[in-house]
Amino acid sequence: MAGKKRPKKGQLPPGVKGPSPQPASSQQPKPPKEPKQPRQPEQHANSPRGNLERASVPLLMRLLALPRWLIVVLMGTFLFLGLIQTGNLAWLGGIFLLLVGGFLAWLLALSWPVLTTGRRISRIVVVAAVLGIAVLKFLGRF
């Protein structure tokens, strides 16, 4: 064991083939690809969107100060409690689901300008499903 030499950094050990040489035509340097820039949201000075963004800043700052896992656990707990409440406590389940649906709708509204169409649709479906189940809970049908 003491007689074996370690290959130097960047050197391949014996018996290992390196990358095959590329043809001369492909060795021309390619222009670097520009990184894909996310769409920048438009500035809304006195619009409802701008008002929502300005009103959301203090709440977002408080949420950023919390541990990330806490928000996930809290929303998951509310969703779980909202779905399992039946009978005389179905109205309480509806309230929990309204809280989860409202939180998701608020996040959807804030992220709307930078979302692609497919992501917008999928998030709308999730929010509509949670709010729809909440309405069914209030009506006593779920």
Secondary structure as GFF3:
##gff-version 3
##sequence-region A 1 142
A	DSSP	three_ten_helix	24	27	.	.	.	ID=ss1
A	DSSP	alpha_helix	48	65	.	.	.	ID=ss2
A	DSSP	alpha_helix	68	84	.	.	.	ID=ss3
A	DSSP	three_ten_helix	87	89	.	.	.	ID=ss4
A	DSSP	alpha_helix	90	111	.	.	.	ID=ss5
A	DSSP	three_ten_helix	112	114	.	.	.	ID=ss6
A	DSSP	alpha_helix	117	139	.	.	.	ID=ss7
###
